[in-house]
Amino acid sequence: MSLKETAGPLLLQPATLEEAWRLRWRHGFAALPVAGGTLLRTQWENGVLAPPSVLLDLRRIGGLADIGPQPDGSLRIGSQATLSAVLKAPASAGWPLLREALRMIAAPGVRNLGTLGGNIASAVGDSLPALLALDAELEWYDGASLAGQSLEAWLEERRAGAAPERRLLAAVTLPAPGGAAGAAGAAGEAGGASEGSGRARAASGNGAGAGGAEGACAADFSGGHASGGRWHAWRKIGRRESFTPALVCVAAAGGPAAPVGAPGAWLRLAAGGGSAPPQRLRLAERAALAALAASGDAARAAAAAFEAALTEYAPAGDAFADADYRRRCAANLAAAAVWEGWTARGGERR
Ligand SMILES: Cc1cc2nc3c(=O)[nH]c(=O)nc-3n(C[C@H](O)[C@H](O)[C@H](O)COP(=O)(O)OP(=O)(O)OC[C@H]3O[C@@H](n4cnc5c(N)ncnc54)[C@H](O)[C@@H]3O)c2cc1C
């Protein structure tokens, strides 16, 4: 461990997770984990959080930034991997939904410092809806061992007001592409995949219910279809075109894209944005699948997803957008994603 004398907080730089945990205990959990520091710094500057007396710098811990495919075809990403490193890693090419979400976080300078672990541990990062739609599993260190927990379960705890997380996030794992569990994983693989992204200007009355958000919004849409029939979509609405956290973001993954209503249809929907932890939209998924099975009509499935998402999604309002605007916006984005996915029209807008 190295220890740095600074004018500000005491900076502790452990070399292993075990050492990090011991140091956290020694300081009565007042030692705050810091990865890239990009979110923490804005929180200190905005007065959301007081700078701590002790900082636990995780960047020197060996192996924590590794990104690699696993023998079962899953992808394991160490919590200290930067957003840029995940974007550039050849191993992440099979998970285009995650890449698209990361590409729309902040700007390159911030992505070069900010980590995926910091984005996840914040419980409000824009990567989270995509990770939810990909059935991500978190790996936590609690001082004794590494333990897995589904991202969805962890976020539900946060939404229910669980005490601040004390464990250290070691990694996140994405299941292998190739079916419902792998969500849209293979959509970026070579051979028949179509993928792309676009930007659109959307007024605050963009079908999400007028007047809930201050000023005009910028929207990012991307998605793609794969030869295996899987599809994915990513939607982010922010207060400006880039360099800004989402007011609303929605991730979707499903299949098969054609024929519409084919047996074995599956769907993942998740929404986030603002200060409430993101949420998997299970009611909307079930409603859309039931409508698709009953009618074979993607438009009916989209309408069913819209109605159910309005009921189940519970975002928080703030000075920038009220909760009702976010809810309606998310329901519209989810419906659009469902319709585009199942009609294989994800590329039309681009
Ligand atoms: C200009 C600007 C634009 C931004 N735009 C976006 C945006 O569009 N979307 C978005 O989501 N974010 C945005 N951010 C916020 C931030 O850059 C990202 O969320 C980034 O991924 C955070 O990662 P970090 O490594 O910097 O986290 P840090 O700031 O180091 O930490 C964030 C939180 O996670 C905890 N933490 C970090 N690592 C661990 C770990 N391994 N175990 C346990 N706890 C841990 C920290 O204690 C802290 O509470 C923006 C920031 C700036 C400055």
The ligand as an ORCA input file, in Angstrom:
! r2SCAN-3c Opt
* xyz 0 1
  C     -18.995     16.333    -17.889
  C     -19.525     15.017    -17.372
  C     -20.489     14.363    -18.106
  C     -21.012     13.159    -17.638
  N     -21.954     12.518    -18.390
  C     -22.456     11.340    -17.951
  C     -23.426     10.659    -18.734
  O     -23.802     11.068    -19.832
  N     -23.922      9.486    -18.223
  C     -23.497      8.954    -17.018
  O     -23.960      7.886    -16.636
  N     -22.577      9.575    -16.277
  C     -22.039     10.763    -16.705
  N     -21.086     11.386    -15.953
  C     -20.710     10.823    -14.634
  C     -19.447      9.911    -14.642
  O     -18.457     10.382    -15.510
  C     -19.744      8.442    -15.004
  O     -20.871      7.975    -14.279
  C     -18.533      7.519    -14.724
  O     -18.760      6.241    -15.287
  C     -18.249      7.335    -13.237
  O     -17.105      6.504    -13.104
  P     -15.886      6.905    -12.157
  O     -14.889      5.806    -12.273
  O     -15.387      8.261    -12.459
  O     -16.613      6.859    -10.735
  P     -16.195      7.619     -9.388
  O     -16.563      9.059     -9.492
  O     -14.804      7.298     -8.988
  O     -17.178      6.878     -8.359
  C     -18.584      6.915     -8.514
  C     -19.239      6.210     -7.312
  O     -18.964      4.824     -7.348
  C     -18.278      4.391     -6.167
  N     -17.332      3.377     -6.631
  C     -16.470      3.468     -7.674
  N     -15.864      2.306     -7.894
  C     -16.337      1.439     -6.955
  C     -16.093      0.061     -6.682
  N     -15.244     -0.685     -7.415
  N     -16.767     -0.510     -5.638
  C     -17.636      0.205     -4.906
  N     -17.912      1.508     -5.131
  C     -17.276      2.114     -6.151
  C     -17.641      5.662     -5.592
  O     -17.462      5.574     -4.184
  C     -18.702      6.686     -5.967
  O     -19.776      6.642     -5.038
  C     -20.544     12.602    -16.409
  C     -19.547     13.264    -15.678
  C     -19.042     14.464    -16.154
  C     -17.954     15.145    -15.374
*
